[in-house]
Amino acid sequence: MKAAIIGYGKMGHEIEKILLQRGHTVALIIDQNNTDDLCADKLAGVDVAIEFTMPQTAYDNIRTCIEAGVAIASGTTGWTERLPELQALCREKGGAMIYSSNYSLGVNIAFRINRRLAELMNGCDNYDVRIEEIHHTQKKDAPSGTAITLADEAIARLDRKSAWNCIEPQKGETPQHKADSIEITSLREGMVPGTHTVTYESEDDVLELKHTLKSRRALATGAVIAAEFVCGKSGVFTMDDLLHV
Ligand SMILES: NC(=O)c1ccc[n+]([C@@H]2O[C@H](COP(=O)([O-])OP(=O)(O)OC[C@H]3O[C@@H](n4cnc5c(N)ncnc54)[C@H](O)[C@@H]3O)[C@@H](O)[C@H]2O)c1
């Protein structure tokens, strides 16, 4: 597989290592100092692009790849209100794309458990639910895309919840405990790669679904596996397609 890496930051570097370990070629690397190189000419012959940049740049980067006929796996978080536009464009052009707010295979299994847990908890009104996410201090968006996915997918299955709200204690924000909202607490600490906990609590007990990432390697490996999955295909995919769940 001939791959392009778009965004040569922490994830881009890790992805490069995994691509090479798995026998792929890195044909093009784009970062903010050579953004003009992300064009149809330079993308010619590239099978798949892996995009991990910034919320402000993801949309244009992905659009360029779709228009150039290059399959794309993107993991940039904090911009996904425009994702449906690109998914529609991808279908229209017969391209291939996969997007996930978290490429860890373990997190994607946790997403599935979270959905089932919410279905089971829908009948148990005596439990309230909250989410906590902890990431390294350089993370730019809050709450994490993963926490938003966990919250949205629980809200879709819990009649008593209709929204989520985020509090950032480091900014002096304090819990709000709105009955119809899932509160997401976003914490930023040291070098933490990513920890997510969904907690259901009644007066008498606590049930927790927790995923702790030990390193970025799990994310980079999942992103490369996702790129391998979309390479040569046509369509819009999620990690559920890859995991057959
Ligand atoms: N989906 C996942 O599994 C997952 C995992 C980790 C991080 N992320 C997300 O991926 C993104 C990147 O994370 P990171 O930790 O590598 O961040 P980072 O800040 O280390 O790297 C981002 C890189 O993008 C570059 N960049 C900025 N604008 C660009 C442009 N127009 N074209 C190309 N490159 C550009 C920056 O120079 C930087 O090198 C963030 O949104 C983060 O939240 C997602």
The ligand as a Gaussian input file, in Angstrom:
#p B3LYP/6-31G(d) Opt

LIG

0 1
 N       -9.038000       9.296000      16.115000
 C       -8.048000       8.941000      16.904000
 O       -7.850000       7.750000      17.226000
 C       -7.113000      10.008000      17.421000
 C       -5.996000       9.676000      18.187000
 C       -5.110000      10.689000      18.573000
 C       -5.347000      11.986000      18.165000
 N       -6.453000      12.268000      17.442000
 C       -6.697000      13.600000      16.920000
 O       -5.845000      13.758000      15.789000
 C       -5.426000      15.110000      15.652000
 C       -3.910000      15.180000      15.651000
 O       -3.427000      14.688000      16.882000
 P       -1.851000      14.769000      17.215000
 O       -1.757000      14.291000      18.617000
 O       -1.023000      14.139000      16.172000
 O       -1.655000      16.358000      17.165000
 P       -0.329000      17.177000      16.855000
 O       -0.619000      18.578000      17.250000
 O        0.865000      16.493000      17.461000
 O       -0.177000      17.069000      15.258000
 C       -0.974000      17.768000      14.344000
 C       -0.093000      18.060000      13.136000
 O       -0.882000      18.587000      12.071000
 C       -0.091000      19.553000      11.423000
 N       -0.935000      20.410000      10.587000
 C       -1.598000      21.548000      10.911000
 N       -2.269000      22.027000       9.858000
 C       -2.007000      21.180000       8.820000
 C       -2.427000      21.138000       7.472000
 N       -3.225000      22.061000       6.929000
 N       -1.984000      20.111000       6.717000
 C       -1.195000      19.155000       7.221000
 N       -0.756000      19.151000       8.499000
 C       -1.164000      20.158000       9.286000
 C        0.608000      20.290000      12.546000
 O        1.739000      21.002000      12.086000
 C        0.990000      19.104000      13.442000
 O        2.266000      18.567000      13.084000
 C       -6.138000      15.835000      16.813000
 O       -7.369000      16.332000      16.344000
 C       -6.378000      14.740000      17.841000
 O       -7.453000      15.023000      18.705000
 C       -7.336000      11.317000      17.067000

